[in-house]
Amino acid sequence: MRARRRPPPAFGPTGFTLVELLVALVLGAGLVTTALTLYARARAALQAADHVAQLTEQARYAFASIEADAQMAGYYGLGAGGADFRFLQSGDVAAASPAAALRQSAPPLPGLNAAAQACGRQFALDLAVPVEASDDHYAAGVGASGTCDPRPSAAAGASDTLTLRRASTATSALQAGRLQLLADRFDRARRFVLADGVLPPGTTLAADRLELRDLVTRFYYVSADSDGMPGLPSLRVKALSSVAGRPSFIDTEVMSGIEDLQVELQTGGGYVAPDALPAGAVVRGLRLWLRVRAATPEAGYVDAHGYDYAGVHFVPPPAERAYRRLLIGHAVALRNAPAPCPRAPQARRQRADRDAAAARDPRRAHGQRAALGDARPRDERQRVVPRPRARGRRGGARGRSRRAGRGAAGHDARTARRAADAGPAGGSLEPRAARRR
């Protein structure tokens, strides 16, 4: 007996053909390639945004460091000007060096140690010039020694320098070995620069009258290297401080990655380069430019465009075009710049004389009011208002009967109340609605 054969399936053999497999592979590879491409682009965009954010943060920190000093440049405490100070030694007022001896053009000042003169003669003490800059080269003061050379190696080429002088914002205790400013609000003859911590005989410090502050002198420049990272430029500062009990300059790094610093000085005619500043011009503001460079090259990035700012045209060399750069400018107003009025010095002297007279005689603080016999401030004097008119009495028989019925006691009470409402002879000081209540 023969076995019965099973019929073949109705739909034929199962599975994919070779063509179907090839089409599926091509589609899958296309999807994977597209996903990887989008991921790579998103990752590159994220890295670029991260690098730009980091460069922006570096520039903001550098600007904040310079701006804090620039806004206070020329402030020496209690309204004192830079030309008011004399150099005092051992508290001897009679032997104090005049203000002209503090200029950089003067001979070396005796009594000031060599470390304080390392960046130039009277470089730290030239208070008459609160803002000073050099154009496209490294330049400190006149006669600077080798200890004022840039650190850690050399200065970046074609970069500006900026020097700012001011007093500390907070008062200081007397300290030997640190340059300090003694300023009297009313007496211009009692404004000195101290280095040995000795006050004139009989001097007593008083808040808002006679104060002592530290002298702050800072010299900003761009170095070709950073601390621990050779080849990466950085912004550095030489700050006046006290080392081993004597005034000295300390060199520190402000921010790495700063490739260039350019300074423009604002005068009455606009912004000019430091070397183009007219003689005798008053600097009223600064415009600072910082070119920031990344620390490492960025894969697939090519920086081939040029940078034009402050008279500088910079194109990255081919070997450094893989580094991302950022150029940022920032304007800073000098709060302590002299007033534009040509009579400003005379007005300051007159104001100082009035303040001194007020300190000696309070009655003279109010000018012509003292001649009228009232030396009190205007807001302390009583305001005289016209005496209010008496209100009319109610007429009619009913009103007369009521007044008649109150008797002598009521009449006396009304008289006393009206006298109280009327106030003193000069008039009432209360509003009418308050008196009615």
QUITAKA-V873224 format. One record per helix or strand of 2 or more residues. SS is the DSSP state (helix for helix, strand for strand). FROM is the first residue (numbers start at 1). TO is the last residue. If there is no record, write none. Layout:
ss:SS from:FROM to:TO
ss:SS from:FROM to:TO
This chain:
ss:helix from:18 to:72
ss:helix from:82 to:84
ss:strand from:86 to:88
ss:helix from:99 to:102
ss:strand from:131 to:134
ss:helix from:146 to:148
ss:strand from:161 to:167
ss:strand from:180 to:184
ss:helix from:188 to:190
ss:strand from:192 to:194
ss:strand from:210 to:223
ss:strand from:234 to:243
ss:strand from:246 to:256
ss:strand from:258 to:267
ss:strand from:270 to:273
ss:helix from:274 to:276
ss:strand from:285 to:293
ss:strand from:306 to:309
ss:strand from:312 to:315
ss:helix from:318 to:320
ss:strand from:325 to:333
ss:helix from:344 to:360
ss:helix from:362 to:372
ss:helix from:378 to:380
ss:helix from:396 to:422
ss:helix from:432 to:436
